[in-house]
């Protein structure tokens, strides 16, 4: 089944689009092979990144409403472009899975009028995508998991489980978000290309210890999730204030933030994954697969290799997943599972009480629904 995945991540640099053929291995229910047909990133218009950052921190209801539709249109344009550039017949695309753009993620429970509420909001209206592309679109994946007591994140472990037959996934907490913010602050650059700035500096042990010891989130046991709400502007301000007290120069500050990313990955592994492996007696050869922007940051990779000395540190390309398209592939897969009536969350990773169907189905105008043997069937024109 040919599926199309769309996502804009925390870097806010544009829409990642991927067309992937998801092939079910013969005789298996959950073993798939992924053949990437097309992959591209379509940059946002100039100034949109800054506007989305402003909306995430202090946006009005009117702005959220307007930009929800605007991003739906931009995501639809990205879908149409990747289809055209990949020379794929639009009729061959069974479904679009769109994550949207997170503007706020609040997994911690709040008490409102006697109800326990956790919430998240991704803009980029999937019904707009469906109507502008003419392709069935599934979006708004996170809230179904949260309604069952989960964090609504992380969702990529579902893909990891498929390709690795394992649910263990650990991210670098604030990760590249902090590094990117520092690069913008000091150098007016969106990211540290190849990790060159970090490699030119020396990590500060004092600053690293301060960041680790003062961050209660790092000590929380999973399931847990976070985002720019915790590691955004206020966090970077505290980091910079401490760095000023320590009289650190910009390369040293970027180097320390980069070291923090590697530290968080290893610390999570040692605290939460390694004990499970020891208790199970699993002594098989270890491999650490890396994807996304961190794969191109030599300083992050060096930090991981120093810590994971008994591991091979590899690109996810070694297991058939393009490292630049992993998250887009994941949302194509999550949409694929909905169409095939399969639960598509990992409760062990998110904390949900039970498996769920994630995503809301949005039909283009020419589609129709009918009930066959108590199953809703979607019919293309």
C-alpha positions as CSV (number, residue, x, y, z in Angstrom):
1,X,0.0,0.0,0.0
2,X,1.4,3.4,-1.0
3,X,1.1,5.9,1.8
4,X,2.3,9.5,2.2
5,X,3.5,10.9,5.5
6,X,3.8,14.6,6.5
7,X,5.3,16.2,9.6
8,X,6.8,19.5,10.7
9,X,8.9,18.9,13.8
10,X,10.3,21.1,16.6
11,X,12.9,22.6,14.3
12,X,10.0,24.4,12.5
13,X,12.0,24.5,9.3
14,X,9.4,23.1,6.9
15,X,7.3,20.1,6.0
16,X,8.9,16.7,5.7
17,X,7.1,14.7,3.1
18,X,7.7,11.0,2.3
19,X,5.9,8.6,0.0
20,X,6.5,5.0,1.1
21,X,5.3,1.7,-0.1
22,X,4.4,-0.4,3.0
23,X,4.6,-4.0,2.0
24,X,3.3,-6.7,4.3
25,X,5.6,-9.7,4.5
26,X,4.0,-12.9,3.5
27,X,2.4,-14.8,6.4
28,X,2.9,-12.0,8.9
29,X,0.5,-9.5,10.5
30,X,2.9,-6.9,11.8
31,X,6.1,-7.5,9.8
32,X,6.4,-4.9,7.0
33,X,9.0,-3.8,4.5
34,X,9.3,-0.1,3.7
35,X,10.3,1.1,0.2
36,X,10.8,4.8,0.1
37,X,9.6,6.2,-3.2
38,X,10.0,9.9,-2.5
39,X,11.4,12.1,0.3
40,X,11.8,15.8,0.6
41,X,11.6,18.8,2.9
42,X,9.7,21.8,1.7
43,X,10.9,25.0,3.7
44,X,8.3,27.2,5.3
45,X,7.9,30.7,3.8
46,X,10.3,33.3,5.3
47,X,9.1,34.5,8.7
48,X,6.7,31.6,9.4
49,X,9.0,29.9,11.8
50,X,9.2,33.0,14.0
51,X,5.4,33.4,13.8
52,X,4.8,29.8,14.9
53,X,7.2,30.2,17.8
54,X,5.3,33.3,18.9
55,X,2.0,31.4,18.5
56,X,3.3,28.6,20.6
57,X,4.1,30.9,23.5
58,X,1.6,33.7,23.3
59,X,-0.7,33.3,20.3
60,X,-4.3,34.4,20.3
61,X,-7.2,32.1,19.6
62,X,-7.7,34.0,16.3
63,X,-4.0,33.3,15.3
64,X,-4.3,29.6,16.2
65,X,-7.5,29.4,14.1
66,X,-6.0,31.1,11.0
67,X,-2.7,29.3,11.1
68,X,-4.3,25.9,11.6
69,X,-5.8,26.4,8.1
70,X,-2.7,28.0,6.6
71,X,-0.6,25.0,7.6
72,X,-3.2,22.7,6.3
73,X,-2.7,24.4,2.9
74,X,1.1,24.3,3.1
75,X,1.0,20.6,4.1
76,X,-1.4,19.9,1.1
77,X,1.0,21.7,-1.2
78,X,3.9,19.6,0.1
79,X,1.9,16.4,-0.5
80,X,1.1,17.4,-4.1
81,X,4.7,18.4,-4.8
82,X,6.2,15.2,-3.5
83,X,3.6,13.2,-5.6
84,X,4.5,15.2,-8.7
85,X,8.3,15.1,-8.1
86,X,8.2,11.4,-7.4
87,X,6.2,10.8,-10.6
88,X,3.5,8.9,-8.6
89,X,-0.1,8.7,-9.8
90,X,-2.2,10.5,-7.1
91,X,-4.8,7.7,-7.5
92,X,-2.1,5.2,-6.3
93,X,-1.7,7.0,-2.9
94,X,-4.1,5.2,-0.5
95,X,-3.8,7.6,2.4
96,X,-2.0,10.7,3.8
97,X,-0.9,10.6,7.5
98,X,-0.2,14.1,8.7
99,X,1.2,14.9,12.2
100,X,0.8,18.6,11.7
101,X,2.8,21.1,13.8
102,X,2.7,21.0,17.5
103,X,2.0,24.4,19.1
104,X,1.5,23.1,22.6
105,X,1.9,19.8,24.4
106,X,0.6,19.5,28.0
107,X,0.7,15.8,29.1
108,X,0.7,16.7,32.8
109,X,-2.9,16.4,34.2
110,X,-4.7,19.5,35.2
111,X,-8.0,19.5,37.2
112,X,-10.7,21.5,35.5
113,X,-14.3,21.6,36.8
114,X,-13.9,18.2,38.4
115,X,-12.3,16.6,35.4
116,X,-8.7,15.4,34.8
117,X,-7.4,16.9,31.6
118,X,-4.2,16.4,29.6
119,X,-4.0,18.0,26.2
120,X,-2.0,18.7,23.1
121,X,-2.6,20.7,20.0
122,X,-1.2,20.2,16.5
123,X,-2.2,22.6,13.8
124,X,-2.4,21.9,10.1
125,X,-6.0,20.9,9.6
126,X,-6.2,17.4,8.1
127,X,-9.6,18.0,6.5
128,X,-8.0,20.9,4.5
129,X,-5.3,18.5,3.3
130,X,-7.9,15.9,2.3
131,X,-10.0,18.4,0.3
132,X,-7.0,20.1,-1.4
133,X,-5.3,16.9,-2.4
134,X,-8.4,14.7,-3.0
135,X,-6.7,12.0,-0.9
136,X,-8.1,10.5,2.3
137,X,-6.1,12.0,5.2
138,X,-5.7,11.0,8.8
139,X,-4.4,13.4,11.3
140,X,-4.6,14.6,15.0
141,X,-3.0,11.3,16.2
142,X,-2.1,12.2,19.8
143,X,-5.3,12.9,21.6
144,X,-6.7,9.3,21.4
145,X,-3.7,8.1,23.4
146,X,-4.1,10.9,25.9
147,X,-7.8,10.1,26.4
148,X,-6.7,6.7,27.6
149,X,-4.3,8.1,30.2
150,X,-1.3,8.2,27.9
151,X,1.1,11.1,27.2
152,X,0.2,11.2,23.5
153,X,3.9,10.7,22.9
154,X,6.3,9.3,21.8
155,X,4.5,7.8,18.8
156,X,7.5,6.7,16.8
157,X,8.1,3.6,19.0
158,X,5.3,2.0,17.0
159,X,7.5,2.1,13.9
160,X,10.5,1.0,16.1
161,X,8.5,-2.0,17.3
162,X,7.8,-3.0,13.7
163,X,11.4,-2.6,12.4
164,X,13.2,-3.7,15.5
165,X,10.6,-5.9,17.3
166,X,11.4,-3.8,20.3
167,X,9.6,-1.0,22.2
168,X,12.7,0.6,23.7
169,X,13.3,4.1,22.4
170,X,15.0,6.9,24.2
171,X,15.3,10.5,22.9
172,X,17.7,13.2,23.9
173,X,15.0,15.1,25.8
174,X,15.4,18.7,24.6
175,X,17.8,17.4,22.0
176,X,18.6,19.6,19.0
177,X,16.0,22.1,20.0
178,X,18.3,23.6,22.6
179,X,21.3,23.6,20.3
180,X,19.3,25.2,17.5
181,X,18.1,28.0,19.9
182,X,21.7,28.7,20.9
183,X,22.9,28.8,17.3
184,X,20.1,31.3,16.5
185,X,21.0,33.4,19.5
186,X,24.8,33.5,18.9
187,X,25.2,33.1,15.2
188,X,21.8,33.7,13.5
189,X,22.0,30.2,12.1
190,X,19.2,27.7,12.3
191,X,21.4,24.8,13.4
192,X,25.0,23.7,14.0
193,X,26.0,22.4,10.6
194,X,27.9,19.1,11.1
195,X,28.4,20.0,14.7
196,X,31.3,22.3,13.7
197,X,30.7,24.9,16.3
198,X,30.4,22.4,19.1
199,X,33.6,20.7,18.0
200,X,35.4,24.0,18.1
201,X,34.5,24.5,21.7
202,X,35.0,22.7,25.0
203,X,32.1,21.4,27.0
204,X,31.8,22.9,30.5
205,X,31.6,20.3,33.2
206,X,30.1,22.9,35.6
207,X,27.4,24.0,33.2
208,X,26.5,20.4,32.2
209,X,26.2,19.4,35.9
210,X,24.0,22.5,36.5
211,X,21.7,21.6,33.6
212,X,21.4,17.9,34.7
213,X,21.0,18.5,38.4
214,X,18.4,21.4,38.0
215,X,16.2,19.5,35.6
216,X,13.7,17.3,37.4
217,X,12.3,16.0,34.1
218,X,15.4,14.0,33.4
219,X,14.9,12.1,36.6
220,X,11.3,11.1,35.9
221,X,10.7,7.5,35.0
222,X,8.9,6.8,31.7
223,X,6.4,7.1,30.2
224,X,7.1,10.8,29.8
225,X,7.1,13.4,27.1
226,X,7.8,17.1,26.7
227,X,8.7,19.7,24.1
228,X,9.3,23.4,23.7
229,X,7.1,24.1,26.7
230,X,9.9,22.9,28.9
231,X,13.0,23.3,26.7
232,X,12.1,26.5,24.9
233,X,12.9,30.2,25.5
234,X,12.8,30.2,29.3
235,X,15.1,27.1,29.5
236,X,17.6,28.7,27.2
237,X,17.5,32.0,29.2
238,X,18.4,30.0,32.4
239,X,21.2,28.2,30.5
240,X,22.6,31.5,29.2
241,X,22.5,33.1,32.6
242,X,24.5,30.3,34.2
243,X,26.9,30.3,31.2
244,X,27.5,34.1,31.8
245,X,28.3,33.5,35.4
246,X,30.8,30.8,34.4
247,X,32.3,33.2,31.7
248,X,31.8,30.8,28.9
249,X,32.2,31.7,25.2
250,X,29.6,30.7,22.6
251,X,31.4,27.6,21.2
252,X,31.8,26.2,24.7
253,X,28.1,26.8,25.4
254,X,27.0,25.1,22.2
255,X,29.5,22.3,23.0
256,X,27.9,21.8,26.4
257,X,24.4,21.8,25.1
258,X,25.5,19.2,22.5
259,X,27.1,17.1,25.3
260,X,23.8,17.3,27.2
261,X,22.0,15.6,24.3
262,X,24.4,12.6,24.3
263,X,24.3,12.5,28.1
264,X,20.5,12.4,28.2
265,X,20.3,9.5,25.7
266,X,22.9,7.5,27.7
267,X,21.4,8.3,31.1
268,X,18.0,7.2,30.0
269,X,19.4,4.0,28.6
270,X,21.3,3.2,31.9
271,X,18.4,4.1,34.1
272,X,15.5,2.6,32.3
273,X,16.6,0.2,29.5
274,X,19.8,-1.5,30.8
275,X,18.2,-2.9,34.0
276,X,15.5,-4.6,31.8
277,X,18.2,-6.2,29.7
278,X,20.1,-7.4,32.7
279,X,17.1,-8.9,34.3
280,X,16.1,-10.7,31.1
281,X,19.7,-12.1,30.7
282,X,19.9,-10.6,27.2
283,X,23.5,-10.4,26.3
284,X,23.2,-10.0,22.5
285,X,25.3,-7.6,20.5
286,X,24.1,-4.1,20.9
287,X,23.3,-1.6,18.2
288,X,22.3,2.1,18.6
289,X,20.4,3.4,15.6
290,X,20.4,7.2,15.1
291,X,18.2,9.2,12.8
292,X,17.2,12.8,12.1
293,X,19.4,15.9,12.4
294,X,21.5,14.5,15.1
295,X,23.0,12.0,12.7
296,X,24.7,14.8,10.8
297,X,26.0,16.4,14.0
298,X,29.5,14.9,14.5
299,X,29.7,16.2,18.0
300,X,26.5,14.4,19.0
301,X,27.7,11.2,17.4
302,X,31.1,11.5,19.1
303,X,29.3,12.0,22.5
304,X,27.2,8.9,21.9
305,X,30.1,6.7,20.8
306,X,32.1,7.7,23.9
307,X,29.3,6.6,26.1
308,X,28.0,3.6,24.3
309,X,31.4,2.0,23.9
310,X,30.1,-1.5,23.6
311,X,27.6,-0.5,20.9
312,X,27.7,-0.1,17.2
313,X,26.3,3.4,16.5
314,X,24.6,3.2,13.2
315,X,22.2,5.1,10.9
316,X,18.7,3.8,10.6
317,X,19.5,3.4,6.9
318,X,21.1,0.1,7.9
319,X,17.7,-1.3,8.7
320,X,15.9,0.2,5.7
321,X,14.6,3.4,7.1
322,X,15.8,6.7,5.7
323,X,17.2,8.7,8.6
324,X,15.9,12.0,7.3
325,X,12.4,10.5,6.7
326,X,11.8,8.3,9.7
327,X,9.1,10.5,11.4
328,X,7.3,11.1,8.1
329,X,7.4,7.3,7.4
330,X,6.0,6.7,10.9
331,X,2.9,8.9,10.3
332,X,2.4,7.2,6.9
333,X,2.5,3.9,8.9
334,X,0.1,5.1,11.6
335,X,-2.4,6.1,8.9
336,X,-1.8,2.7,7.1
337,X,-2.7,0.9,10.4
338,X,-6.0,2.8,10.8
339,X,-7.1,1.8,7.3
340,X,-6.2,-1.8,8.2
341,X,-8.1,-1.7,11.5
342,X,-5.1,-2.1,13.7
343,X,-4.3,-0.3,17.0
344,X,-1.3,2.0,16.4
345,X,0.0,3.2,19.7
346,X,2.5,1.6,22.1
347,X,1.0,1.8,25.6
348,X,4.3,0.8,27.2
349,X,5.9,3.9,25.7
350,X,3.1,6.4,26.2
351,X,1.5,5.1,29.4
352,X,-2.0,4.6,27.8
353,X,-4.2,2.2,29.6
354,X,-4.7,0.1,26.5
355,X,-4.0,0.0,22.7
356,X,-5.9,2.7,20.7
357,X,-6.7,3.7,17.2
358,X,-4.8,7.0,16.8
359,X,-5.9,9.6,14.2
360,X,-9.0,11.2,12.8
361,X,-10.2,10.2,9.3
362,X,-10.9,13.1,6.9
363,X,-12.5,12.2,3.6
364,X,-12.3,14.2,0.3
365,X,-15.6,15.2,-1.3
366,X,-15.8,12.3,-3.7
367,X,-15.3,9.5,-1.2
368,X,-18.2,7.5,0.3
369,X,-18.8,5.3,3.3
370,X,-20.8,2.1,3.6
371,X,-21.3,-0.6,6.2
372,X,-20.2,-4.1,5.2
373,X,-20.5,-6.9,7.8
374,X,-20.5,-4.3,10.6
375,X,-17.3,-2.8,9.2
376,X,-17.1,0.7,7.8
377,X,-15.7,0.6,4.3
378,X,-14.3,3.7,2.6
379,X,-14.8,3.8,-1.2
380,X,-12.8,6.0,-3.5
381,X,-14.6,7.6,-6.4
